[in-house]
Amino acid sequence: MHSQRSFPPWVKRLNFILAAVAVGFGSLASTVYSQQAQQSQQSHEGDRTMKVTRVYTGSDGKSHFEDVEVPLKDGGKAGFMSALIAAKGVVFRETSGDYNFDFHNAPRRQYVVNLEGEVEIEVGDGTKRILRSGDILLAEDTTGQGHISRAVGGKPRKSLFITLE
């Protein structure tokens, strides 16, 4: 009799994410923004999207949040998928439960996918958001004031960085 091994939820998400990277999930920014400009403001029945929280530097030199809806198209048996976009690399990261990184810039344009744990992100105007397991951040504030990243609840966090440049 074989016992079935149980994996933490982030392992299943990681398998999905790595499969997405293998087919080119990555630099959505330019494609998403041009697609959004062409799409209607109203959602049509059957349309699917995936939410990405973007952090960028505004003309004031401060970081800001923007919610981006990535359009997904029906890929048949493969499910719903975004347009194919190239990525440069993948970095695996674990931070401690006392992680508190004051204002800093993203070292490059990159997606940060929370696998396990939470992080509080604070932008230049003082707005804070908590990103939980499964949430995706597009970090594009490579200049200006940057953002603050803090651990939540004293718990470590595992994340995946998908580099775009």
CYANA upper distance limits for C-alpha pairs under 8 A (distance plus 0.5 A):
  7 PHE  CA     11 VAL  CA      6.82
  7 PHE  CA     12 LYS  CA      8.07
  8 PRO  CA     12 LYS  CA      7.94
  9 PRO  CA     13 ARG  CA      7.10
 10 TRP  CA     14 LEU  CA      6.41
 10 TRP  CA    115 LEU  CA      5.44
 10 TRP  CA    116 GLU  CA      6.33
 10 TRP  CA    133 SER  CA      8.15
 11 VAL  CA     15 ASN  CA      6.71
 11 VAL  CA    115 LEU  CA      8.44
 12 LYS  CA     16 PHE  CA      6.94
 13 ARG  CA     17 ILE  CA      6.59
 13 ARG  CA    115 LEU  CA      7.33
 13 ARG  CA    134 GLY  CA      7.79
 14 LEU  CA     18 LEU  CA      6.48
 14 LEU  CA    115 LEU  CA      7.51
 15 ASN  CA     19 ALA  CA      6.68
 16 PHE  CA     20 ALA  CA      6.71
 17 ILE  CA     21 VAL  CA      6.65
 18 LEU  CA     22 ALA  CA      6.62
 19 ALA  CA     23 VAL  CA      7.08
 20 ALA  CA     24 GLY  CA      6.90
 20 ALA  CA     25 PHE  CA      5.74
 21 VAL  CA     25 PHE  CA      5.18
 21 VAL  CA     26 GLY  CA      7.22
 21 VAL  CA     87 ALA  CA      7.81
 23 VAL  CA     84 LEU  CA      7.54
 24 GLY  CA     84 LEU  CA      5.92
 24 GLY  CA     85 ILE  CA      5.56
 24 GLY  CA     86 ALA  CA      5.36
 24 GLY  CA     87 ALA  CA      6.76
 25 PHE  CA     82 SER  CA      8.33
 25 PHE  CA     84 LEU  CA      6.66
 25 PHE  CA     85 ILE  CA      5.84
 25 PHE  CA     86 ALA  CA      6.87
 25 PHE  CA     87 ALA  CA      7.11
 26 GLY  CA     85 ILE  CA      5.80
 26 GLY  CA     86 ALA  CA      5.85
 26 GLY  CA     87 ALA  CA      4.94
 26 GLY  CA     88 LYS  CA      8.45
 26 GLY  CA    111 TYR  CA      7.87
 26 GLY  CA    162 ILE  CA      7.09
 26 GLY  CA    163 THR  CA      8.06
 26 GLY  CA    164 LEU  CA      6.99
 27 SER  CA     31 THR  CA      8.48
 27 SER  CA     85 ILE  CA      5.97
 27 SER  CA     86 ALA  CA      6.38
 27 SER  CA     87 ALA  CA      6.34
 27 SER  CA    110 GLN  CA      8.34
 27 SER  CA    164 LEU  CA      6.02
 28 LEU  CA     32 VAL  CA      5.96
 28 LEU  CA     70 VAL  CA      8.33
 28 LEU  CA     85 ILE  CA      6.73
 29 ALA  CA     33 TYR  CA      6.58
 30 SER  CA     34 SER  CA      6.73
 31 THR  CA     35 GLN  CA      6.55
 32 VAL  CA     36 GLN  CA      6.45
 32 VAL  CA     69 GLU  CA      8.48
 32 VAL  CA     70 VAL  CA      6.60
 32 VAL  CA     71 PRO  CA      7.94
 33 TYR  CA     37 ALA  CA      6.72
 34 SER  CA     38 GLN  CA      7.04
 35 GLN  CA     39 GLN  CA      6.77
 35 GLN  CA     71 PRO  CA      8.50
 36 GLN  CA     40 SER  CA      8.29
 43 SER  CA     47 ASP  CA      7.05
 47 ASP  CA     71 PRO  CA      8.17
 47 ASP  CA     72 LEU  CA      7.79
 47 ASP  CA     73 LYS  CA      8.03
 48 ARG  CA     71 PRO  CA      6.64
 48 ARG  CA     72 LEU  CA      5.68
 48 ARG  CA     73 LYS  CA      7.44
 48 ARG  CA     80 PHE  CA      7.88
 49 THR  CA     69 GLU  CA      6.09
 49 THR  CA     70 VAL  CA      5.59
 49 THR  CA     71 PRO  CA      5.00
 49 THR  CA     72 LEU  CA      5.70
 50 MET  CA     69 GLU  CA      6.06
 50 MET  CA     70 VAL  CA      5.51
 50 MET  CA     71 PRO  CA      7.22
 50 MET  CA     72 LEU  CA      7.70
 51 LYS  CA     67 ASP  CA      7.47
 51 LYS  CA     68 VAL  CA      6.36
 51 LYS  CA     69 GLU  CA      5.25
 51 LYS  CA     70 VAL  CA      6.75
 51 LYS  CA    136 ILE  CA      7.90
 52 VAL  CA     67 ASP  CA      6.60
 52 VAL  CA     68 VAL  CA      5.63
 52 VAL  CA     69 GLU  CA      6.79
 52 VAL  CA     70 VAL  CA      7.66
 52 VAL  CA    135 ASP  CA      7.85
 52 VAL  CA    136 ILE  CA      5.70
 52 VAL  CA    137 LEU  CA      6.25
 52 VAL  CA    138 LEU  CA      7.14
 53 THR  CA     65 PHE  CA      7.28
 53 THR  CA     66 GLU  CA      6.49
 53 THR  CA     67 ASP  CA      5.38
 53 THR  CA     68 VAL  CA      6.65
 53 THR  CA    136 ILE  CA      6.78
 53 THR  CA    137 LEU  CA      5.27
 53 THR  CA    138 LEU  CA      6.54
 54 ARG  CA     65 PHE  CA      6.09
 54 ARG  CA     66 GLU  CA      5.49
 54 ARG  CA     67 ASP  CA      6.58
 54 ARG  CA     68 VAL  CA      7.25
 54 ARG  CA    137 LEU  CA      6.21
 54 ARG  CA    138 LEU  CA      5.04
 54 ARG  CA    139 ALA  CA      6.58
 54 ARG  CA    140 GLU  CA      7.69
 55 VAL  CA     63 SER  CA      6.86
 55 VAL  CA     64 HIS  CA      6.02
 55 VAL  CA     65 PHE  CA      5.29
 55 VAL  CA     66 GLU  CA      6.98
 55 VAL  CA    123 VAL  CA      8.25
 55 VAL  CA    137 LEU  CA      7.87
 55 VAL  CA    138 LEU  CA      6.71
 55 VAL  CA    139 ALA  CA      5.62
 55 VAL  CA    140 GLU  CA      6.21
 55 VAL  CA    141 ASP  CA      6.50
 56 TYR  CA     63 SER  CA      5.84
 56 TYR  CA     64 HIS  CA      6.05
 56 TYR  CA     65 PHE  CA      7.22
 56 TYR  CA     66 GLU  CA      8.34
 56 TYR  CA    139 ALA  CA      7.19
 56 TYR  CA    140 GLU  CA      5.26
 56 TYR  CA    141 ASP  CA      4.77
 56 TYR  CA    142 THR  CA      8.30
 57 THR  CA     61 GLY  CA      6.31
 57 THR  CA     62 LYS  CA      5.93
 57 THR  CA     63 SER  CA      4.89
 57 THR  CA     64 HIS  CA      6.78
 57 THR  CA    140 GLU  CA      7.67
 57 THR  CA    141 ASP  CA      5.31
 57 THR  CA    142 THR  CA      7.97
 57 THR  CA    143 THR  CA      7.10
 57 THR  CA    144 GLY  CA      6.73
 57 THR  CA    145 GLN  CA      8.29
 57 THR  CA    146 GLY  CA      7.86
 58 GLY  CA     62 LYS  CA      6.20
 58 GLY  CA     63 SER  CA      6.61
 58 GLY  CA     64 HIS  CA      7.16
 61 GLY  CA    143 THR  CA      8.09
 61 GLY  CA    144 GLY  CA      5.13
 61 GLY  CA    145 GLN  CA      6.63
 62 LYS  CA    123 VAL  CA      7.90
 62 LYS  CA    124 GLY  CA      5.33
 62 LYS  CA    125 ASP  CA      7.74
 62 LYS  CA    144 GLY  CA      6.36
 62 LYS  CA    145 GLN  CA      5.65
 62 LYS  CA    146 GLY  CA      7.19
 63 SER  CA    123 VAL  CA      5.60
 63 SER  CA    124 GLY  CA      5.33
 63 SER  CA    125 ASP  CA      7.95
 63 SER  CA    141 ASP  CA      6.77
 63 SER  CA    144 GLY  CA      7.76
 63 SER  CA    145 GLN  CA      6.93
 63 SER  CA    146 GLY  CA      6.07
 63 SER  CA    147 HIS  CA      6.79
 64 HIS  CA    123 VAL  CA      6.07
 64 HIS  CA    124 GLY  CA      6.94
 64 HIS  CA    125 ASP  CA      7.72
 65 PHE  CA    123 VAL  CA      7.66
 70 VAL  CA     82 SER  CA      7.36
 71 PRO  CA     81 MET  CA      8.46
 71 PRO  CA     82 SER  CA      6.41
 72 LEU  CA     80 PHE  CA      5.92
 72 LEU  CA     81 MET  CA      5.21
 72 LEU  CA     82 SER  CA      4.95
 72 LEU  CA     83 ALA  CA      7.94
 73 LYS  CA     80 PHE  CA      5.67
 73 LYS  CA     81 MET  CA      5.89
 73 LYS  CA     82 SER  CA      6.75
 73 LYS  CA     83 ALA  CA      8.48
 74 ASP  CA     79 GLY  CA      6.61
 74 ASP  CA     80 PHE  CA      5.02
 74 ASP  CA     81 MET  CA      7.12
 75 GLY  CA     79 GLY  CA      5.64
 75 GLY  CA     80 PHE  CA      5.79
 75 GLY  CA     81 MET  CA      6.81
 76 GLY  CA     80 PHE  CA      7.95
 86 ALA  CA    164 LEU  CA      8.11
 87 ALA  CA    162 ILE  CA      7.23
 87 ALA  CA    163 THR  CA      6.63
 87 ALA  CA    164 LEU  CA      5.52
 87 ALA  CA    165 GLU  CA      8.20
 88 LYS  CA    162 ILE  CA      7.84
 88 LYS  CA    163 THR  CA      5.89
 88 LYS  CA    164 LEU  CA      5.75
 88 LYS  CA    165 GLU  CA      6.71
 89 GLY  CA    162 ILE  CA      6.32
 89 GLY  CA    163 THR  CA      5.61
 89 GLY  CA    164 LEU  CA      7.80
 90 VAL  CA    160 LEU  CA      7.43
 90 VAL  CA    161 PHE  CA      6.06
 90 VAL  CA    162 ILE  CA      5.14
 90 VAL  CA    163 THR  CA      6.58
 91 VAL  CA    160 LEU  CA      6.32
 91 VAL  CA    161 PHE  CA      5.40
 91 VAL  CA    162 ILE  CA      7.05
 91 VAL  CA    163 THR  CA      8.21
 92 PHE  CA    158 LYS  CA      8.19
 92 PHE  CA    159 SER  CA      6.70
 92 PHE  CA    160 LEU  CA      5.31
 92 PHE  CA    161 PHE  CA      6.85
 93 ARG  CA    158 LYS  CA      6.26
 93 ARG  CA    159 SER  CA      5.77
 93 ARG  CA    160 LEU  CA      6.63
 93 ARG  CA    161 PHE  CA      8.05
 94 GLU  CA    156 PRO  CA      7.49
 94 GLU  CA    157 ARG  CA      6.05
 94 GLU  CA    158 LYS  CA      4.95
 94 GLU  CA    159 SER  CA      6.86
 95 THR  CA     99 TYR  CA      6.82
 95 THR  CA    156 PRO  CA      5.99
 95 THR  CA    157 ARG  CA      5.79
 95 THR  CA    158 LYS  CA      7.14
 96 SER  CA    151 ALA  CA      7.96
 96 SER  CA    154 GLY  CA      8.46
 96 SER  CA    155 LYS  CA      7.34
 96 SER  CA    156 PRO  CA      4.87
 96 SER  CA    157 ARG  CA      7.16
 97 GLY  CA    151 ALA  CA      6.06
 97 GLY  CA    152 VAL  CA      7.69
 97 GLY  CA    153 GLY  CA      7.83
 97 GLY  CA    154 GLY  CA      4.68
 97 GLY  CA    155 LYS  CA      4.52
 97 GLY  CA    156 PRO  CA      4.60
 97 GLY  CA    157 ARG  CA      7.68
 98 ASP  CA    150 ARG  CA      8.27
 98 ASP  CA    151 ALA  CA      6.46
 98 ASP  CA    154 GLY  CA      6.22
 98 ASP  CA    155 LYS  CA      7.98
 98 ASP  CA    156 PRO  CA      8.19
 99 TYR  CA    149 SER  CA      8.24
 99 TYR  CA    150 ARG  CA      6.08
 99 TYR  CA    151 ALA  CA      5.54
100 ASN  CA    148 ILE  CA      8.12
100 ASN  CA    149 SER  CA      6.44
100 ASN  CA    150 ARG  CA      4.83
100 ASN  CA    151 ALA  CA      6.79
101 PHE  CA    148 ILE  CA      6.29
101 PHE  CA    149 SER  CA      5.71
101 PHE  CA    150 ARG  CA      6.74
102 ASP  CA    147 HIS  CA      7.84
102 ASP  CA    148 ILE  CA      5.35
102 ASP  CA    149 SER  CA      7.25
103 PHE  CA    145 GLN  CA      7.17
103 PHE  CA    146 GLY  CA      5.92
103 PHE  CA    147 HIS  CA      5.30
103 PHE  CA    148 ILE  CA      5.13
103 PHE  CA    149 SER  CA      8.34
104 HIS  CA    145 GLN  CA      7.44
104 HIS  CA    146 GLY  CA      5.20
104 HIS  CA    147 HIS  CA      6.01
104 HIS  CA    148 ILE  CA      7.00
105 ASN  CA    141 ASP  CA      6.23
105 ASN  CA    142 THR  CA      5.47
105 ASN  CA    143 THR  CA      6.68
105 ASN  CA    144 GLY  CA      7.84
105 ASN  CA    145 GLN  CA      7.51
105 ASN  CA    146 GLY  CA      4.78
105 ASN  CA    147 HIS  CA      6.95
106 ALA  CA    110 GLN  CA      8.30
106 ALA  CA    139 ALA  CA      6.54
106 ALA  CA    140 GLU  CA      7.00
106 ALA  CA    141 ASP  CA      6.21
106 ALA  CA    142 THR  CA      5.38
106 ALA  CA    146 GLY  CA      7.69
107 PRO  CA    142 THR  CA      6.59
108 ARG  CA    139 ALA  CA      8.27
108 ARG  CA    140 GLU  CA      7.59
108 ARG  CA    142 THR  CA      6.55
108 ARG  CA    163 THR  CA      7.61
108 ARG  CA    164 LEU  CA      7.80
108 ARG  CA    165 GLU  CA      6.79
109 ARG  CA    138 LEU  CA      7.85
109 ARG  CA    139 ALA  CA      6.19
109 ARG  CA    140 GLU  CA      5.38
109 ARG  CA    141 ASP  CA      8.22
109 ARG  CA    142 THR  CA      7.52
109 ARG  CA    163 THR  CA      6.89
109 ARG  CA    164 LEU  CA      5.95
109 ARG  CA    165 GLU  CA      6.62
110 GLN  CA    138 LEU  CA      6.36
110 GLN  CA    139 ALA  CA      5.91
110 GLN  CA    140 GLU  CA      7.45
110 GLN  CA    161 PHE  CA      6.89
110 GLN  CA    162 ILE  CA      5.96
110 GLN  CA    163 THR  CA      4.89
110 GLN  CA    164 LEU  CA      5.75
110 GLN  CA    165 GLU  CA      8.13
111 TYR  CA    136 ILE  CA      7.19
111 TYR  CA    137 LEU  CA      6.02
111 TYR  CA    138 LEU  CA      4.99
111 TYR  CA    139 ALA  CA      6.63
111 TYR  CA    160 LEU  CA      8.46
111 TYR  CA    161 PHE  CA      6.08
111 TYR  CA    162 ILE  CA      5.50
111 TYR  CA    163 THR  CA      7.00
111 TYR  CA    164 LEU  CA      8.19
112 VAL  CA    136 ILE  CA      6.25
112 VAL  CA    137 LEU  CA      5.51
112 VAL  CA    138 LEU  CA      6.88
112 VAL  CA    139 ALA  CA      7.76
112 VAL  CA    159 SER  CA      7.11
112 VAL  CA    160 LEU  CA      6.18
112 VAL  CA    161 PHE  CA      5.08
112 VAL  CA    162 ILE  CA      6.97
113 VAL  CA    133 SER  CA      8.47
113 VAL  CA    134 GLY  CA      7.00
113 VAL  CA    135 ASP  CA      6.49
113 VAL  CA    136 ILE  CA      5.09
113 VAL  CA    137 LEU  CA      6.91
113 VAL  CA    159 SER  CA      6.02
113 VAL  CA    160 LEU  CA      5.60
113 VAL  CA    161 PHE  CA      6.91
113 VAL  CA    162 ILE  CA      8.49
114 ASN  CA    118 GLU  CA      7.73
114 ASN  CA    131 LEU  CA      7.72
114 ASN  CA    132 ARG  CA      6.85
114 ASN  CA    133 SER  CA      5.39
114 ASN  CA    134 GLY  CA      5.83
114 ASN  CA    135 ASP  CA      6.07
114 ASN  CA    136 ILE  CA      6.99
114 ASN  CA    157 ARG  CA      8.09
114 ASN  CA    158 LYS  CA      6.93
114 ASN  CA    159 SER  CA      5.06
114 ASN  CA    160 LEU  CA      7.11
115 LEU  CA    133 SER  CA      5.50
115 LEU  CA    134 GLY  CA      6.24
115 LEU  CA    157 ARG  CA      8.07
115 LEU  CA    158 LYS  CA      5.93
115 LEU  CA    159 SER  CA      5.57
115 LEU  CA    160 LEU  CA      7.55
116 GLU  CA    132 ARG  CA      7.98
116 GLU  CA    133 SER  CA      5.47
116 GLU  CA    134 GLY  CA      8.25
116 GLU  CA    157 ARG  CA      5.96
116 GLU  CA    158 LYS  CA      5.53
116 GLU  CA    159 SER  CA      7.38
117 GLY  CA    132 ARG  CA      6.81
117 GLY  CA    133 SER  CA      6.41
117 GLY  CA    152 VAL  CA      8.26
117 GLY  CA    155 LYS  CA      7.04
117 GLY  CA    156 PRO  CA      6.66
117 GLY  CA    157 ARG  CA      4.87
117 GLY  CA    158 LYS  CA      7.00
118 GLU  CA    130 ILE  CA      7.13
118 GLU  CA    131 LEU  CA      6.07
118 GLU  CA    132 ARG  CA      5.12
118 GLU  CA    133 SER  CA      7.00
118 GLU  CA    151 ALA  CA      7.02
118 GLU  CA    152 VAL  CA      6.10
118 GLU  CA    155 LYS  CA      8.25
118 GLU  CA    156 PRO  CA      8.48
118 GLU  CA    157 ARG  CA      6.67
119 VAL  CA    130 ILE  CA      6.09
119 VAL  CA    131 LEU  CA      5.89
119 VAL  CA    132 ARG  CA      7.37
119 VAL  CA    149 SER  CA      7.03
119 VAL  CA    150 ARG  CA      6.07
119 VAL  CA    151 ALA  CA      5.47
119 VAL  CA    152 VAL  CA      6.08
119 VAL  CA    157 ARG  CA      7.97
120 GLU  CA    128 LYS  CA      7.07
120 GLU  CA    129 ARG  CA      6.09
120 GLU  CA    130 ILE  CA      4.83
120 GLU  CA    131 LEU  CA      6.82
120 GLU  CA    148 ILE  CA      8.42
120 GLU  CA    149 SER  CA      6.21
120 GLU  CA    150 ARG  CA      5.55
120 GLU  CA    151 ALA  CA      6.87
120 GLU  CA    152 VAL  CA      6.91
121 ILE  CA    128 LYS  CA      6.04
121 ILE  CA    129 ARG  CA      5.90
121 ILE  CA    130 ILE  CA      6.81
121 ILE  CA    131 LEU  CA      8.09
121 ILE  CA    147 HIS  CA      7.27
121 ILE  CA    148 ILE  CA      6.08
121 ILE  CA    149 SER  CA      5.29
121 ILE  CA    150 ARG  CA      7.10
122 GLU  CA    126 GLY  CA      6.51
122 GLU  CA    127 THR  CA      6.13
122 GLU  CA    128 LYS  CA      4.81
122 GLU  CA    129 ARG  CA      7.12
122 GLU  CA    147 HIS  CA      6.15
122 GLU  CA    148 ILE  CA      5.49
122 GLU  CA    149 SER  CA      7.15
123 VAL  CA    127 THR  CA      6.16
123 VAL  CA    128 LYS  CA      7.09
123 VAL  CA    146 GLY  CA      7.58
123 VAL  CA    147 HIS  CA      5.30
123 VAL  CA    148 ILE  CA      7.11
124 GLY  CA    145 GLN  CA      7.26
124 GLY  CA    146 GLY  CA      7.57
124 GLY  CA    147 HIS  CA      7.01
131 LEU  CA    135 ASP  CA      6.23
131 LEU  CA    136 ILE  CA      8.21
141 ASP  CA    146 GLY  CA      6.28
141 ASP  CA    147 HIS  CA      8.26
142 THR  CA    146 GLY  CA      7.66
151 ALA  CA    155 LYS  CA      7.20
151 ALA  CA    156 PRO  CA      7.53
151 ALA  CA    157 ARG  CA      7.97
